[in-house]
Amino acid sequence: MGLAFQTEYGEERGGGGLIEDTGSVERLFGGGFGIDEGVATTGYQWSFGDLQNAERRQLYQIVKRLRTTRSFLMVEEPSQTEGLNERIHWGMLRGLEVYERINPRDTKWSFKMHDWG
């Protein structure tokens, strides 16, 4: 994430892609609909589990710099296999989640991002 951040254990299972519709629909007085088509955009959500203290501190500094207004590149699984293009995400964080202390040495932190375009 950003500065080639990679955890010892990687992402947890359960992350996945999302589709966001930027269009809108409004019911009109006459009973019909006013439709702004917008576009369908994509995104991704994931969790880092079992973050060690040093990893959490490093990730904290990266997230503090990125905030929700700076773009970054996230690669789900970097192996040179089929589907790599779909596993590469460039965009911005969607809100900032609170990290969870599982025990004194392990932290879980979840993220969501908007893909650009």
Secondary structure by P-SEA (a helix, b strand, c coil): cccccccccccccccbbbbbbcbbbbbcccccccccbbbbbbbcccccccccaaaaaaaaaaaaaacccbbbbbbccccccccccccccbbbbcbbbbbbcccccbbbbbbcccccc
